[in-house]
Structures are given as C-alpha cells and as structure tokens.
C-alpha cells in the first residue's frame, strides 16, 4: 500500500470520525488499596514483589548501605556519577563511560546502587528514568540491586507517577522509563515462577 493511499484513507476516516479538540482521557484506578495510606500500601506491595525493604533516614543512608554490603559480602559496587562520592570501603566502579569501554568490568560487578525517581504505591514498584548520569544497564546487570527511594517521591498510582515525570521534564516524558517490581522473574518453564534468572536476584529498596 503506497503512502498516498494510506494518507487518503486517513483523511476519509477523519471525515467520518473527526477528532475532538482538547479531548482528554480519563484515568480510573481499579486497584483498591489494602492499607490506609500511600506509604504503607507501597511497603506492602513492594514486599509482595519480593524486594527487601529497609527504612532509613537521609543522615543514616550511608550506614544502611554499608550494612547491606557487609551482610552480602560484596566487594565491588557499580555506581552512577551522582553517587560516586558515597563513603564505602568496597571498590567503586563509576558508570561514566560508554558500555563498550566498560564492558569487561560491567558484567563482573556484583552490586549496583542507584536512585529511583518514584515509587508507585498501588503496584508496589519503583521507577527509574534512564539518562547519561544513570544508564539503563545499571539496574539490569548486577546480582544485587540497592535502590534508594525518597518517601516523598512515592505516588499513588501509575497515572500520578507519569504526571510527576512530565511536570519535572517540561511537560514531556523521558525517552526511557523502567518500572521495576523487585528481583527479575520468569515463568517460562512449566509455568513456575523463578526469581533472578535474567537480571538481579536480590533487590534492596531503602526508603528514606
């Protein structure tokens, strides 16, 4: 089918079904929360999704991270540029170069630490917008993930989360947003869910 034919069909369709100016969709949330507030519902959902949830404070954040690294006996940590000054004793690999330049190192690192942009309360998940400062692979290639999430950045549902992204990005969505529930999982074999097959096996979420 030629381009001209397609455009003609579009014009014909618009004559029969004209677009309504300024028409906006209406979002109806069909998921009913079990807990009474956004934070409690987020924590419940995140635990259901098999993440290990730890509450901390901004002042105690480094010590909380250190305790996790010591508990899991982690020797190397992959960090975005924004966290390169974190005070830990483990060897730090800063994700500040293209993947081709770091390939031999990236896929050997045990643990990635990164900041989530938002949490989605009624789904018990967190979201990360990929950027040059915090590349997409950072959350996908290590056995352990340690995710830092501010409590004030937990939103009620997916619609309010996307709205927050747009408001923070000049009314545009980022080109790539990851929504992560917890450890990776698959049910390809006999429909049995297995965690950690093709990505992080253990995910810590630190709320502060």
Secondary structure, DSSP 8 states (H G I E B T S, - for coil): --HHHHHHHHHHHHHHS---TT-----------SSSSHHHHHHHHHHHTT-EEEE--TTTHHHHHHHHHHHTT--EEEE-GGGTT---SSEEEE--S-HHHHHHHHTT-SEEEEE-SEEETTTTEEEEE--SSS-GGGGTSSSEEEEEE-GGGEESSHHHHHHHHHHHTTT---S-EEEE-SS-EE-TTTT--EESSSS-SEEEEEE-
